[in-house]
Amino acid sequence: MLKAVDFFCGGGGMSLGLSQAGIEVLAGIDNDESVQSTYEANHNKSQFLNRDISTLPPSELQSILSLERKDNNLLLVGCSPCQYWSLINTTKVKSKKTAFLLSNFYEFVKHLLPGYILIENVPGLSKKRESPINDFKEAIQSMGYSFTDGVLDCNSYGVPQKRHRYVLIASRLGNISLPKNRLKKKPVLRDAIGDYKYFEPVPSGALDKSAKCHSTAKLSSLNVKRIQATPHDGGTRLSWKNNEELQLKAYINRDDIFKDVYGRLFWDKPAPTITTKFISYSNGRFGHPEQDRALSIREGASIQSFPRTYKIKSESVTTAARIIGNAVPPKFAKALGREIMRSHREQQ
């Protein structure tokens, strides 16, 4: 049986998908203690290590998890924080300190020489010349690994959102492939949150302390007016651009920029990429298609393909949104895991 160590595990989206694919997840590692309760609540067979891998010696991890070097059944997974390599033109000051964690991850690969390696990140990681992925690929090739990489659309693997991700899968045992898209019909937003018996209508600022966590961020009175003036099912801020009270100064005579900001989602299209700000009406097309609010925590989790039984452990709506937005969509992770499992069976 394949076993995995999930570096930068966050709230456990990758761990869940790999488990669903039949891979035993030995541990999740993350230096963010705010994700620990969510990870542990959903992965009771996996150990959570609240450690910074830049200061964790590979030999110590080997000892903690009783790992063997050159274990053909071992998969190391590295989904390092990706904000620095995003193609979105935002400030990179805060994210610069996490930009080269892939180099730290490589030290564990070099020490343990696992059978398989899996990396998932933003497309920009493969498109920027200074990216550490180029050195990483050269290094693992010199160590005898074959690899395949490319940018995949999560929507093609059952995730109801437009989410393009760079994926690299490497094997020390032989050639390996990226998973093929076998979906006949790609899911849309309605498939994820259209069930009003479960996702009952709630206002902005709703606080749901139950396990469902159908909580929403509070809208200002002005933003309530803005979303009320935005047509249902895909409406945009252009509907109130001539309203002096509602229009923002930054967008006067600038209809062609940030077109999705303050927009409503479409019922019958995939959602846009779920970010850590998906609960915010002003940070993208995150307005509910019909209700006068942004997405709830549970709706965001559903769009990320987390099952309804997945426990989100945080008293802070903002923290919960960050855990969900940063996660690898489990259905996408499952597709990656199944491809590695398929290859592993063939190479035995």
N, C-alpha and C positions, 0 to 999 in steps of 0.2 A: 504493500500500500504506500502511496506517496504521502509524504508529510511535508508541511511547509512552515516557515517562519515568516510572519508578515511584518516587515519593517514599516514604520510610519503608518501604523494600522488605523489611527483615528478611531471613529466609532464602530468600525468593524465591517464595513461594506465588502471589502475584498475578502476578508476572512469568511464571511457568510457565503459568498458565491463559491469560493473554493471548497468549503464544507459541503455545499449542495452538489458540487461536482464529484464528491467522493474522496476529497483530499483531507487528511487529518491535519488540522492547524495546531501546531504545538504551542505557539505563542504569538502574541501581538506586541510590538514594541513601539512606544511613543513617548516623547518627552512632555506631552501636554497632559497634565493630570486631570483636566476637566473632562477628558474622554473616557477615563478609566471606568467609571460607574456604568456608562452605557455599554462599553465593550464587555465588561464582566457579567452584566445582566443578561447578555445574549450569547455568550461564548463560555459556558461554564466548564467546558472540557479543554479550554485553552488558557495558558498562563498569560497574564498581562504584566509586562515589564515597563515601568515608568522610568525609562532611561533615555539619555541623549547619546546617540550612537557615535557622536564625534569624540566622546570620552569613555565609551565602553570598549574595552579590549576584546577583539574577536575570541581570544582564548577564554576569556571569562564567560562569554555567551555560550561557548562550546561546553564549558563545565556546567553552567546553570541548567542547560537543556539536555545534557548528556548526548551531544551530537558527535558523530564520527566524521572524520575527514574523508573526502572522496566517496560519500554515500550517494549511490546512484538513485536512491529513493527520496532524496532531499531536494526541496524547491525553496529557493530564497526569493522573496518578493520585495521589490523596492519601489514604492509609490511616494517619492519624496515630495515635500511641499513645492508647488509649481508656480506660484504667483510671479516669480522673477522671470520665468520663461514664457509667460503668457504673451500672445501676440496683441492683446488689448493694450492700447497706449496709455498706461497708467504709471505713476511714480513707482520706482523699484527700490527706493531707499530702505523701507522696512523689510522687504523680502530678500535683500541682498545677502544677509547672513545665512539664509537657508539655500542659497542658489547652488551650492556645490556639495550638498549632502550626498549626491550620487557618488562622489569620490570616497566618502566615508563608507558607503554601502559596498563599494568595490573591495575595500579591505577585508570585509567578511567573506566575499566571494573568493578572493585570493587565498584566504586562510583555510576555508572549508571545502572549496572545490566541489560544490553540490552538483547533482545530476542535472538540475534545471535552474534557470534564472528567469524571472518575469519582472518587467518594468512597465509601468503605466504612468503616463504624464500628459501634459498639454502638448499640442502639436508643435508649439514653439521650441520645445526641447530639441527637436530634430531639424529645425529650420534656421537656427541661429548659429553663426560660424563659431562663436566662442563657447558654445554649449559643451559641457563635459561628456555628453553622450558619445562624441566622436572618439575621444581617447578611450572611453569605456569599451566601445566595440573593438577597437584595435587590440586592447589588452586581453579581452576574453578570447579573441581569435587566436592570439599567440599562446594561450593556455589550452587550446584544443577544442574550444566550443564552436559549434555551428549556431547561427542565429538567423532569425527573420524579423523584420520590423516594418512598421508602416502606420498610417493614420486610419483609424476605424471610426465609424459612426455608431454610437451606442444604440441609436434608434433601430438599426438593422439587427440588433440582438435582443429585442424585446423591451427596451427602455423607452418610455413615451416622451422623449425629449430629443432635441437636436444637441448632441454632445459628441464632438469629435475628440478622440484621444490618441496619443502616440503610444504604441505598444511594441515592446521588444520581448521576444521569447527566445531563450538560448538553451541548447542542450549539449552536454558533454558526451552523449551516447549516440548521436547521429543527427540527421537532418530533421528539421521541424518546421511546421507551417503555422500561419495565423488562422484563426477559426473562420470557416466559410459562413456566409450569410444564407440561411435556409428559410427565412421567414417569407411566407406568401403575402402577409399583410402586416405592415408596420403599425405599432400601436400609436394612438393619439391621446390627447389630454382627457377626452371623455372616458376612455378606457381606465384611466387612473383615478379620476376624482368625480366622475359623473354620477356615482351612486349616492343619491341624496338621503337614502335610508341610513347610510353609514356616515357620510359627510353632510350632516344636517346643516342648514343655513345658520351662520353665526355672524355677529357684527365685528367690526374692527375693535381691537382691544379685548377680545374674549380670552379669558384665562381658563383653560381646561386642565384641572389637576388630576384627572383620571389617567389611566395608562394610554388612552388614545392620544392625548396631547394635541387636541384640535384647537390649539391656541393661535391667536392672531395678534399682530402688532397694532397699536393704537394709531389712528390717523388723526392729523390735526383737522380742525374745523374747515380750513381752506382746502385741504386735500380731500375731505369728504365731498365738498362741493365739486371739486374737479372730477372725481371718479363718478359722481352722479351725473355729470355732464358728458361723460364718455360713453358712446354707444356700446351696447352689449356685444359679446362675441367678436373681439378683435379691434374694438374702437381705439383711437389714439388721441393724443393731446391736441392734434390739429382740429378736433371738433370744438375746442374752446379757445383757439388761438386769437380770436378777435374779441374775446371777453377781457376787458381791462383788469377786472378783479382776479381772474383766474390765470391769465397768461403770465409766464415768468419772463423777467427782463432778458435773461440769457438766451431765450428762444425767439425773441421778437425778430421777425424777418429772417429766421433761420430754421425753416421747416425741414431742411435736409440733414440736420445733425441729430444724433441720438434719437432716432425715430421711434424706438421701442419704449423709451422712458415715459412713465405715466400711462402706459398702454394696458389694455385688457388682453388676456390670453384668448386664443381661438379654441373652441370646443373640439373641432374636428381636424386639428393640425397637431403635430408634436409640440410640446412646450419648448420654449427656448432653454438654453443651458441653465440648470439650477445652480445658482451661486450661493455663497454664504449670506447674501443679501436678499434672498427670495421672499422674505417676509416684508420687504420694503416696497411700497407702491412707487416710490420715486427712483428706484435703482434699476429699472428695467421693465420689461413687459411681464410684470408679476401681479397685475390686477386680476381678480377673479372674473371669469367671463360674464357673470350675472350679478353677483353680490358686490356691495360697495365696500370692498376691502381688498387687501393683498392675500396671497396664499397663506394657509395655516401651516403649522409645523407638520402635522400629519399628512396634509396634502403634498407638501414638498417631499416628504419621505416616500409617499406613494409614487410620485413622479420619478423619484430616484430608484424606484422598483423595490424598495424595502417592503416586506410583508406587513400586514396589519398587526401581526403579533410581535413585531420588533419593538423592544422597549427603548424609549428615549429618556434618558435619566439626566434631567437638568431642570432646575427651578427657574433658570433664565431663558426666556424666549430667544434672546440674541445668541446665547451659547448653543442652544439646541439647533438653531438655524445654521450656525457655523459647523456643527458636527455633521449635520445632514448635507449641507452644501459641499463640504470638503470630501465627502465619501465617494468611493468607487461604487457605481451602481451595481448591486449584487447580481442582477441578471447578466450584466456584461462580464463581471468577474467569473460567473459560472461558465459562460461560454469559453473564456480563456482557460479556465481550469479543465474543462472537458477536453479541449484540444490537447493540452499537455498530457492528460490521462490517456487519450487515444494514442498519442505518439509513444508514450511510455510502454503501453501494452505491445505495440509493434516492435519495440526495440529490445524486448526481453529475450 
